[in-house]
Amino acid sequence: MTYPQFSGKLLEEGIRYRLGTHQPERPTAEMNEMHITKREQLPDEFDSRIRWSGLVHAVRDQGDCASSWAFSTAAVASDRLSIQSRGVDKVEVSPQDLMSCLHGGRRVVCEGGHVDRAWRFLMNYGGVSEECYPYEGGRSNGSATCRIPRRRNPTEDAECPTGKVDQKYFSTPPYRVPARVSLRERSTTPLHEIRAALPKLRLPQTNQESGQIAISQ
């Protein structure tokens, strides 16, 4: 199988533009870990495509832009919102909104970013949909200019670059799972985290006056 989009590209370019997630900042690295105290019997196999059929979004291409931090955050938020609402809200959260508006246009778009900052942005200011703010970072490495007026006003709906008005999607605070576990626990800890966290998430709570939806993690 050939990949023409990589033709003539150097490894250095791949690392620079096809990755992009920086190490978490110190406050995040020092967060208390979430421990799973109740160890339920795990199934022999787990396939999200079957368990949540039609609720998990397709993997998207970030292009030649170090925006994996924004794509991964937006993808997790989108899938969890879809799963929590049982498909009622199958919105795709916009990675471009995170890239352009998180830093207020004071940085180059495709130079990477922090997942923990992205989650805190969703928690404090909410995210918007892909339909509201389509992805354009893969086609440009210029300065990010946030194209949503008064973006950091959490109580207002978003005036989208596309001309429509969109509601915002808020996240609860991020959490940290253990990175170092015993050999016996290493293979099951991520599965317990998924099983413990996702089924117990509350459904999105909609503020009828502002149209805001909360995404629990």
N, C-alpha and C positions, 0 to 999 in steps of 0.2 A: 504494500500500500504506500502510495506517495502522498506527500502533503505540500502542494505547490506554494501554499502561503508561507512556508518556511524556506523556500528556495533562495539561496544567496544570503541568508541570515547567519550571523555569527552567534556562537554560544553566549557571548557577552550581551548581545542584543536580546537574546531570549530571556536571560536572567533579569535584565534591566526592565524589559517591557512586558514579559508574560507572567511575571510574578507580582510582587508589590506589597506584600503584607509585612509590616515591620513588627519587631518584638513589642509585646505589651509594655506600657509604661509602668514605672515602679509601683504606684498605688494599686494598679490592677494585679501585678505580680505578687503583691503582699496581701491580697484579699484572702480571707478565710476560705478554705475549700468546702465544697458541698459534699457531705458524706452520706452515703446511702446506708441507713441503719437496718432497714428491713430487706433482707435478701430473699426475694421471691424466686420460685423455681422458673428458670428461663426455658423458653422453647428451644428445640433443637436447631431451628433456623428462623430467621426473620428477614423479610423482604418488604421494604417500604412500598414498593410498587404494587404489591398485593395487599398489604395491610391498609394502605391509604391510596388505593387505586383511584386515579383521576384527581387526586388532591395535591400531588407533588409536582412542581413545575419542572420543565425541561432545563437542562444545563445550558447556560448562555455563554457566548464567546465574547471575551473582553477585548479582543483585538490586540494590536500592538500598544497596549497601555497598561501600566502597572497599577491596575485597579482591582486586583483580586480581593483586597480588604473590603471594598465597597460592594463587590458582587457577592461575596460570601455572606456578608451581613444582610444584604437585601434579599438574597435567596432564602436564608433561614427565616427571616421575618415573614416573607411571602408564604412559605410552606406552613409555618406554624399558624399563621392567620387562617389559611385554607383548612388546615386540619381541625383547629379549634372550632371553626364555624361550620364544619361538616360540608364544606364546599359552597356555602352561601357567599362568602367573601373570597373569591379566587383572584384577588388583585395581585399584580406584580409590583413590589416596592421598587422604586427607582434608585439604581446605583448612582446615576448622574447627579441626582439631588444631593447625595452624600458627598460626592466628589467636588461639586461646585459650591455648595452652600455651607459645608461643615467649617471651612476655614475662611469663609467670607471673601473668596476670590484672591486671597493673599499668597497663593502658591501655584506651582505648575501642576496641571491636571494629572499627568501620567508619571509621577515620581513616587508613587506608593503612599501608604497611609496606615493607620492603626485601627484594628477591629474594635478595640475597647472604646476608642473615641467615637467610632461610628455608632455603637450601641448607646452610648451616652447621649449622642445627638438625637437618636430616635426617642430616647426616654424624655429628654427635655423639650424638644421642638417638634417631634413627630416626623414621619416620612410621608412622601407623596407617591402616587402611582407612576408606573412607567408611561402610561397614557398621558399623564400630566407633564412629565419631564423626561422625554425619550433620551436614550443613551447616545452620546455623541463623542465621548472621550476617545474611542478607538480610532477616530478620524482626525484627532487634533492633539498636539502636545503643547498648546498654548496655555496662557493663564486662565484659570477657572474664574468665571464671573457668574455669580449666582443670579439667575434670571427670574427669581420669584421675589417680588417686593415684600418688604417687612418679614423676611423669612424667619427671623428668630422671635416672632410674636406667636407664642404657642396657642393663643386663644382664637386666632383668625384662621379661616379656611385659606388654602393656597390659591393665589392667582397664577395659574400655570403659564409657562411660555407658549403653550399651544392655544391660549386664549380662553380655556375653560376654567372653572373654579372647582377645586378638588378638596375633599376632606383629608385630614391627616391621620396617620396610623402611628400610635405611640407604643413604645415597648416598656416593660418593667425593667429594673436594673439587671445588668449582666451578672452571671455567677461563674465561679471557677470550680472545675472538677479536678481531682487529684491527678498529678502528672507522674508521680512515683508511687507505684503499688508493688506488692509482692508478686513473685512469679506466679503464684497460685491465683491471684486476683487479676492479673494483667489482662487476661483474655475476656473476663466477664464484667469488669468495672464499667466500660463504656456502655455495654448492653443494659446493665442495671440503671445507669443514669438515664438512658432513653426511656426505659420502661417506667421508671419512677417519675420522671419529669413530665413527659408528654401526656399520658392519660389523665393526669391530675390538674392540667391547666384549666383555668376557668375560661369560659367562652368570652369573646370580645364584648366589652361593655361600651355601648354607644351613647355618647352625649348628644341627646336629641337637638339641643340648641346649637351646638357647634358642628355636629356631624363627625366628631372625633371618635376613633376606635382604638382601644388599647390592645396591645399584643403582649400576652404573658409569655415568659420564657420558661 
